[in-house]
Amino acid sequence: MYKNKINKQIIILFFEQLSHLIHTNISLIIALELIKNNFSKNKISNLINNIILDIKDGKSLHKSLNKYPKYFPEIITEQIKFAEKSGKLNKCLTQITKDLKASDKMRKNILQAITYPAIMLSLAIILCAIFIIFIIPTFQDLFNQFNTKLPYLTNLIIKISNNIAKYIKMYLNIS
């Protein structure tokens, strides 16, 4: 239905604004209309419009949000369902906003924590490939000039390097 993904920040902002507006005792439909107007040039405005139409047709907020599980997970719609029944929708929306913000912050922290090791691992792989393809063959030529028998481990490393270099060069078409 909505081919373009709606940013998680927009969903957080949606719940934050809805919470504030409901807290001021504005009706749900008017609150959603105001939010829709704030997002007039955004992908979420069509989604909010459909939610408004559902609510005007007599559906509850949680049933309307349930139609869009990609943007509103079941755990959120279930919380809203119980909040609607208990009359504590405002508190629920506030808590959902806090939870979404905390979840988003944790996701960003995890990505930030993974970035450095991923860069280091990539760099290590590239350096190993360069070492295997270009450096070890140079040492092999140097060792061949001495006409001496090399230790077993050195021969093993050279043979492994030659095989890996052969396949890497074949894969990358390097001469």
C-alpha positions in Angstrom: 0.0 0.0 0.0 2.8 2.4 1.0 5.7 1.6 -1.2 8.0 4.2 0.3 9.2 3.5 3.8 8.2 5.9 6.5 11.1 7.0 8.6 11.1 5.7 12.2 11.7 9.3 13.4 8.4 10.3 11.8 6.5 7.5 13.6 8.1 8.7 16.9 7.1 12.2 16.1 3.6 11.0 15.2 3.1 9.4 18.6 4.7 12.3 20.4 2.4 14.8 18.8 -0.6 12.6 19.3 0.2 12.2 23.0 0.6 16.0 23.5 -2.7 16.7 21.7 -4.7 14.0 23.5 -3.2 15.3 26.8 -4.8 18.7 26.1 -8.2 17.0 25.7 -8.5 17.5 22.0 -10.6 14.8 20.4 -8.7 12.0 18.6 -10.0 12.9 15.1 -9.1 16.6 15.5 -5.7 15.6 16.9 -5.1 13.3 13.9 -6.2 16.1 11.5 -3.8 18.5 13.1 -0.9 16.0 12.8 -1.8 15.2 9.2 -1.6 18.9 8.4 1.9 19.0 10.0 3.0 16.1 7.7 1.2 17.5 4.6 4.2 16.8 2.3 5.2 13.6 3.9 4.4 9.9 3.2 2.7 9.5 6.5 -0.1 12.0 5.8 -1.9 9.5 3.5 -1.6 6.9 6.2 -3.0 9.3 8.9 -5.8 10.2 6.5 -6.8 6.5 6.3 -6.6 6.2 10.1 -8.9 9.3 10.3 -11.4 7.7 7.9 -11.4 4.4 9.8 -12.1 6.2 13.1 -14.9 8.3 11.5 -16.3 4.9 10.3 -16.4 3.8 13.9 -13.2 1.8 14.2 -11.0 2.2 17.2 -7.5 3.6 17.0 -5.9 0.3 17.6 -7.9 -1.5 14.9 -7.0 1.3 12.5 -3.3 1.1 13.4 -3.4 -2.7 13.2 -3.9 -2.4 9.4 -0.3 -1.1 9.1 1.9 -3.6 11.0 5.0 -2.4 9.1 4.7 1.0 10.9 2.8 0.1 14.0 3.9 -3.3 15.5 1.4 -5.5 17.3 2.9 -4.7 20.7 2.0 -1.0 20.2 -1.5 -1.7 18.9 -2.2 -4.0 21.8 -1.0 -1.3 24.3 -3.3 1.2 22.6 -6.2 -1.3 22.7 -5.9 -1.7 26.5 -5.4 2.0 26.9 -8.5 2.8 25.0 -10.5 0.3 27.2 -9.0 1.7 30.4 -9.3 5.4 29.4 -5.6 6.0 29.7 -4.7 6.6 26.1 -2.6 9.7 26.9 -0.4 7.9 29.3 0.0 5.0 26.9 0.9 7.2 24.0 3.5 9.0 26.2 5.0 5.6 27.2 5.0 4.4 23.6 6.9 7.6 22.6 9.4 7.0 25.3 9.9 3.4 24.4 10.3 4.2 20.7 12.8 6.9 21.4 14.8 4.6 23.7 14.7 1.8 21.1 15.9 4.2 18.4 18.7 5.4 20.6 19.8 1.9 21.4 19.7 1.0 17.7 21.9 4.0 16.9 24.3 3.1 19.7 24.6 -0.4 18.4 25.3 0.7 14.9 27.9 3.2 16.2 29.5 0.4 18.2 29.6 -1.9 15.3 31.0 0.6 12.8 34.6 0.8 14.1 35.1 -3.0 14.3 33.6 -3.5 10.9 35.9 -0.9 9.4 38.9 -2.5 11.1 37.9 -6.0 9.9 37.5 -4.8 6.4 40.8 -3.1 6.5 42.5 -6.2 7.9 41.0 -8.4 5.1 42.2 -5.9 2.5 45.7 -5.8 4.0 45.8 -9.6 4.2 44.8 -9.9 0.6 47.5 -7.3 -0.4 50.0 -9.2 1.7 49.1 -12.6 0.1 48.9 -11.3 -3.5 51.9 -9.0 -3.6 54.2 -9.3 -0.6 54.6 -13.0 -0.1 55.4 -13.7 -3.8 58.2 -11.1 -3.6 59.7 -13.0 -0.6 59.3 -16.2 -2.5 61.5 -14.8 -5.3 64.0 -13.6 -2.7 64.1 -17.1 -1.0 64.5 -18.8 -4.4 67.7 -16.8 -5.0 69.4 -18.3 -1.9 69.0 -21.9 -3.2 68.4 -23.2 0.3 65.7 -25.4 1.7 63.1 -23.4 3.5 61.5 -24.4 6.8 58.3 -26.4 6.5 56.1 -23.6 7.9 57.6 -21.0 5.5 56.9 -23.4 2.5 53.4 -24.0 3.8 52.7 -20.2 4.0 54.1 -19.7 0.5 52.0 -22.5 -1.0 48.9 -21.3 0.7 49.6 -17.8 -0.4 50.2 -18.9 -4.0 46.9 -20.8 -4.0 44.9 -18.0 -2.5 46.6 -15.4 -4.8 45.8 -17.6 -7.8 42.1 -17.7 -7.0 41.9 -14.0 -6.0 43.7 -13.0 -9.2 41.4 -15.2 -11.2 38.3 -13.8 -9.4 39.5 -10.2 -9.8 41.1 -10.7 -13.2 44.5 -9.4 -12.0 47.5 -10.3 -14.0 
